[in-house]
Amino acid sequence: MSITWIATILVIEDCLSELKLISHYLSDRGYNIIKATSAKEALEIILEEKPDAIVTDVVMPGMSGFELCRFIKTNPTNQKVPILICSSKNQAIHRLWAKKQAADAYITKPYTPEQLLSVIQSLTHKPTN
């Protein structure tokens, strides 16, 4: 008997169509998905669910993905949770700022399902199917 570990990923996106798309890509590859539409909601979920990885947008009402990343990474309980920032912001300064907030990876929209899955697999160490 073997035990298969399945990563749980928290997806934070205020655009419902993007949230559904990212969730679909990841759940189709066997990941458990938890959804949030704001950073505030995500913080509550992180405390309860302890996801294995986080995918977040940057531009959201209330708290940006950068602020969320910084908050998570400065909290000793959650600082080892890998964070992927998935944004339409495609300038070097945004990538640099994400790195300064301790984001583990950054991809820009539009992306292919393969690009998203490749980054997630590298963050969760999930073998390819």
C-alpha positions as CSV (number, residue, x, y, z in Angstrom):
1,M,0.0,0.0,0.0
2,S,1.4,3.4,-0.9
3,I,0.3,6.8,0.3
4,T,-0.1,9.6,-2.2
5,W,0.5,13.1,-0.9
6,I,-1.7,15.7,-2.6
7,A,-0.8,19.3,-2.2
8,T,-3.4,21.8,-1.1
9,I,-3.2,25.2,-2.9
10,L,-4.8,28.4,-1.8
11,V,-5.8,30.5,-4.9
12,I,-6.5,34.2,-4.2
13,E,-8.0,36.1,-7.0
14,D,-10.7,38.8,-7.0
15,C,-11.6,38.2,-10.7
16,L,-14.0,35.2,-10.5
17,S,-13.2,34.0,-14.1
18,E,-9.5,34.0,-13.3
19,L,-10.1,32.2,-10.0
20,K,-12.1,29.5,-11.8
21,L,-9.5,29.2,-14.5
22,I,-6.5,28.8,-12.2
23,S,-8.5,26.4,-9.9
24,H,-9.5,24.4,-12.9
25,Y,-5.9,24.1,-14.2
26,L,-4.7,22.9,-10.8
27,S,-7.5,20.6,-9.8
28,D,-7.3,18.9,-13.2
29,R,-3.7,17.9,-12.2
30,G,-4.8,16.5,-8.9
31,Y,-4.3,19.4,-6.5
32,N,-6.7,20.2,-3.7
33,I,-7.9,23.8,-4.2
34,I,-9.1,26.4,-1.7
35,K,-10.4,29.6,-3.1
36,A,-10.4,33.2,-1.7
37,T,-11.5,36.4,-3.4
38,S,-9.6,38.8,-1.1
39,A,-6.4,38.9,1.0
40,K,-8.5,39.3,4.2
41,E,-10.4,36.1,3.4
42,A,-7.1,34.4,2.5
43,L,-5.6,35.2,5.9
44,E,-8.4,33.6,7.7
45,I,-8.1,30.5,5.5
46,I,-4.4,30.3,6.0
47,L,-4.8,30.1,9.7
48,E,-7.3,27.3,9.5
49,E,-6.3,25.3,6.5
50,K,-2.5,25.5,6.4
51,P,-2.1,25.3,2.6
52,D,1.0,23.8,1.0
53,A,1.3,26.6,-1.5
54,I,-0.4,29.9,-2.3
55,V,-1.2,31.5,-5.7
56,T,-2.1,35.2,-5.5
57,D,-3.0,38.1,-7.7
58,V,-1.4,41.4,-7.0
59,V,-4.2,44.0,-7.5
60,M,-7.0,43.2,-5.1
61,P,-9.2,45.4,-3.0
62,G,-8.1,46.1,0.6
63,M,-4.7,44.5,0.6
64,S,-2.5,43.8,-2.4
65,G,-0.9,40.4,-3.2
66,F,2.5,42.0,-2.4
67,E,1.3,43.1,1.1
68,L,-0.3,39.7,1.6
69,C,3.0,38.0,0.7
70,R,5.0,40.2,3.0
71,F,2.6,39.5,5.9
72,I,2.7,35.8,5.4
73,K,6.5,35.6,5.0
74,T,7.0,37.7,8.2
75,N,4.8,35.4,10.3
76,P,6.9,32.5,11.6
77,T,4.0,30.0,11.5
78,N,3.5,30.5,7.7
79,Q,6.8,31.8,6.4
80,K,7.8,28.6,4.7
81,V,4.6,28.3,2.6
82,P,5.7,28.9,-1.0
83,I,3.9,31.8,-2.7
84,L,3.4,32.3,-6.4
85,I,2.4,35.8,-7.6
86,C,0.4,35.6,-10.8
87,S,-0.1,39.1,-12.2
88,S,-0.8,41.0,-15.3
89,K,2.1,43.4,-14.2
90,N,4.9,42.5,-16.5
91,Q,7.7,45.0,-15.7
92,A,11.0,44.2,-14.1
93,I,10.2,46.5,-11.1
94,H,7.1,44.3,-10.3
95,R,9.3,41.1,-10.3
96,L,11.9,42.8,-8.1
97,W,9.2,44.0,-5.7
98,A,7.7,40.5,-5.5
99,K,11.2,39.1,-4.7
100,K,11.7,41.8,-2.0
101,Q,8.4,40.7,-0.5
102,A,9.8,37.1,-0.4
103,A,7.6,35.7,-3.1
104,D,8.9,32.3,-4.3
105,A,7.9,32.7,-7.9
106,Y,6.2,35.2,-10.3
107,I,4.4,34.6,-13.5
108,T,2.5,37.0,-15.7
109,K,-0.9,36.8,-17.3
110,P,-1.6,35.5,-19.8
111,Y,0.1,32.3,-19.1
112,T,-0.4,28.7,-20.4
113,P,-1.6,25.9,-18.2
114,E,1.8,24.3,-18.6
115,Q,3.6,27.4,-17.3
116,L,1.4,27.6,-14.2
117,L,1.7,23.8,-13.5
118,S,5.5,23.9,-14.0
119,V,5.9,26.6,-11.4
120,I,3.5,25.0,-9.0
121,Q,5.2,21.7,-9.3
122,S,8.6,23.3,-8.6
123,L,7.1,24.9,-5.4
124,T,5.3,21.9,-4.1
125,H,7.8,19.2,-5.3
126,K,4.9,17.3,-6.8
127,P,6.1,14.9,-9.5
128,T,4.7,15.3,-13.0
129,N,1.9,13.0,-14.1
